[in-house]
Amino acid sequence: MGPEKLAKIAVAALEDVKGRDIRAFNVRKMTALFDKVIIASGDSNRQVRALANNVCEEVRKAGGKVYSTEGGQAGEWVLVDLGAVVVHVMQPAVRQYYNLEEIWGTPQRPAPRKSPVRKTAASGTGTAARRKAR
């Protein structure tokens, strides 16, 4: 099963259990270990575990493999390793503290350069106004 299909299944599974702020990142160019990172929030330890468990169940139903899960005991942050896709399910405070979006987020391209705006004579700062000032 390809990373795109795995990611779709994981996102759908997170949505089914009311996961919040679900974000998916294509990290293929950043690491050779996996292709996608998915981050989602749950409001309590119980919901975080339920979200991670639902991802595991749905991936297995679809014929995919769950390589491992980490953090299920505490339930503040559960990582689900699907091979080409890694899913992080976190409580909001933990998510804010570690800020994984900053690490895995797509770098922002610089804003396009704007051509300088020429002021008109009416504004008093254009070429005509400078000539007057001389």
N, C-alpha and C positions, 0 to 999 in steps of 0.2 A: 504494500500500500504506500502510495507516494505522500510526501509531506503536505501537499495541498489538501488532499482528502483527509489525512489525519487531523490537520488543523481545523477543517470544517466540522468534523465529528466532535472534536474537543470543544470548540466554541458552542456548538449546538447543545452539548451535554452541560456546559456551564450555564447557558441560558435557561435550560430546563429546570434547574434548581435555583433560579433567580440570582445568579452571579452578577456582580455589579462591576462597572468600569472595566469591561473586558477589552483588552488590547492585544493585538497580534503583531509581531515584528518579523520581518524577513531578515535573518542574520547570516544568510549564506555567505556573504562577502566578508563578514567579520570573523567567522570561526569555521573550522572544518568539522567541528564536533556535531553540529546539528544545523538544521535549516530554518526552523521557526521557533520563536519564543512566544508563549501566550501568558499573559498576566491577568488575573482576575481577583476581585475582592469578595469576601464573605463577612457577614456581620458578627459571627460568633465562632467559637471553636467547633461547635457542632456543625454549623453551616459550611465552614471551610473543609471539614472532613467529608461532609456529604457531597460537596462540589467535586472534590478530588475522586471520591469513590464513584460518582456518576461518570466522570471522564473515563476512568478505568473500565467500568462496565460497558459503556457504549463503544469504546474502542475494541474491546474483546468481542462484543456482539457483531461488530463489522468485520471481524477477522484479523484485526491488528494485534500487535503484541505490546504489553506493558512491561518494560524492562525492570523498573523499580519505582518505589515511592519512598519519600523521606519526609519525616516531620508529622506523621499521622497521629502520634501519641499526644503531642502538645496541642496541635490544631491551630497554632497561630500562623504557620507557614507550611504548606504541604507542596512538595515538588513531585510532579509526575513525569517520569522519563519514558517517552514513547519512541525513543531512538532519534528520528529526524525532527521530532517536535518535543520541546520541553515546556511543561505547563507549571506555572507558579500560581498557587491559590493562597492568598494572604488576607489577614485582617487589615483594615485600613491604616491603623497606627504603624504596623510593621511595614506595610507597603510604603508609607510615606517616609519612614526612617531609612529604608534601604534604597528607595528611589531607583528601582531597576529600569524604569522607562528612560532615565537619563543614560544608563549604560547601553541599553539595547536599542534605544530609539534611533530612528533614521536621522542622520545629521541634517540640519537645516542648511539649505543652500543660501549663500549670501543674496540679499535682495538685489534685483537688477539695478544697475546704476541709472539714475535719472539724468537726463541731459539738463544742463543748467538752464534755468528759466530766466529769460531776459525780461527785465522790468520795463514797463512802458513809461513814456514821458509823463503820463498822467500821475503815476505813483511818485514821481519826484526822485527816483533812484536810477533811472535809465541813462542811456548815453546822452540825451539832450540835457538832463539835469547836471551831469558831470561836466559837460562843456560850459554850462552857465557858471558853474562854481569856479572855473579856472580864471 
